[in-house]
Amino acid sequence: QVQLVESGGGLVQPGGSLRLSCKASGITFSLYAMDWYRQAPGKQRELVAVITSGGRQTYANSVKGRFTISRDNAKNTVYLQMNSLKPEDTAVYYCNAASPAGDAYWGQGTQVTVSS
């Protein structure tokens, strides 16, 4: 059974930082590209960051320079370091695992709220 479990969300003031984690089980983690998405109330889910199985990273323009995605294959975990947070970063953040064969799995999401 595949599970992706996110953690690390919470309430933070503008300009603050959070680190999200997503621990995977039931997949050969090192073979999967890992993504972070987010969905704000009333908006579509959007791609935030991607890290390939080879470690290549890409980011949405809205978070470039502020967020960093990384992975630890030994721990089956992907991280999203979020710095200089803005109120518009408020959303539920979801972890996604995507295999080259087209399999895709989602976590349950973790709430990030940026507010003073």
C-alpha positions in Angstrom: 0.0 0.0 0.0 1.4 3.4 -1.1 1.4 6.1 1.5 2.6 9.7 1.3 2.4 11.5 4.6 3.1 15.3 4.7 4.0 17.2 7.9 5.4 20.6 8.9 2.5 22.9 8.0 1.2 25.5 10.4 0.7 29.2 11.0 3.6 31.6 10.3 4.0 35.3 10.1 4.8 37.0 6.7 8.6 36.8 6.1 8.8 33.6 8.2 9.9 30.1 7.2 8.5 26.6 7.3 9.9 23.2 6.2 7.4 20.7 4.9 8.3 17.0 4.8 6.7 14.1 2.9 7.6 10.6 3.8 6.8 7.9 1.3 6.2 4.2 1.8 5.2 1.4 -0.5 7.1 2.7 -3.6 10.7 2.5 -4.8 11.2 6.1 -3.8 14.5 6.7 -5.7 12.8 6.0 -9.0 10.0 8.6 -8.5 9.9 12.3 -9.4 8.5 14.1 -6.3 6.4 17.2 -6.6 4.8 19.7 -4.3 1.5 21.2 -5.2 -0.7 23.7 -3.4 -4.3 24.7 -3.5 -5.7 27.9 -2.1 -9.4 28.3 -1.3 -11.4 28.8 -4.4 -8.4 28.2 -6.7 -7.1 25.4 -8.8 -4.3 23.2 -7.5 -1.0 24.5 -8.8 2.5 22.9 -9.2 5.0 24.5 -6.8 8.2 22.5 -7.2 9.6 19.3 -8.8 12.6 17.2 -8.0 13.4 14.4 -10.5 14.8 11.0 -9.6 18.1 12.4 -10.7 17.8 15.5 -8.4 17.0 18.2 -11.0 14.8 20.9 -9.5 12.2 23.2 -11.1 10.0 25.8 -9.5 7.0 27.9 -10.2 7.9 31.5 -10.9 5.9 32.6 -7.9 8.2 30.7 -5.5 11.6 30.8 -7.3 14.3 32.1 -5.0 12.2 31.6 -1.9 11.4 27.8 -1.9 13.8 24.9 -2.1 12.9 21.3 -2.8 15.2 18.5 -1.8 15.1 14.8 -1.3 16.7 12.1 0.9 16.4 8.8 -0.8 17.7 7.0 2.3 14.8 8.3 4.3 12.2 8.1 1.5 11.5 11.7 2.2 11.1 14.9 0.1 11.3 18.3 1.7 10.1 21.8 0.8 12.0 24.6 2.5 9.9 27.8 2.3 11.5 31.1 3.2 10.2 34.7 3.0 6.7 33.5 3.1 3.9 35.7 1.9 0.1 35.7 2.6 -0.4 34.5 -0.9 1.5 31.3 -0.1 -1.4 30.3 2.2 -2.8 27.0 0.9 -3.0 23.3 1.5 0.3 21.8 0.3 0.2 18.3 -1.3 3.0 15.9 -2.0 2.9 13.9 -5.2 5.0 11.0 -6.4 5.2 10.2 -10.1 6.9 7.2 -11.7 8.3 7.1 -15.3 5.6 4.5 -16.0 2.9 7.0 -15.2 1.9 5.9 -11.7 1.0 8.9 -9.4 0.2 9.1 -5.8 -0.9 11.9 -3.5 -0.6 12.7 0.1 -3.4 14.0 2.3 -2.1 17.6 2.4 -0.9 19.9 5.1 -2.2 23.4 5.7 0.1 26.4 5.5 -1.2 29.7 6.7 0.8 32.9 6.4 -0.8 35.7 8.5 0.1 38.3 11.0 
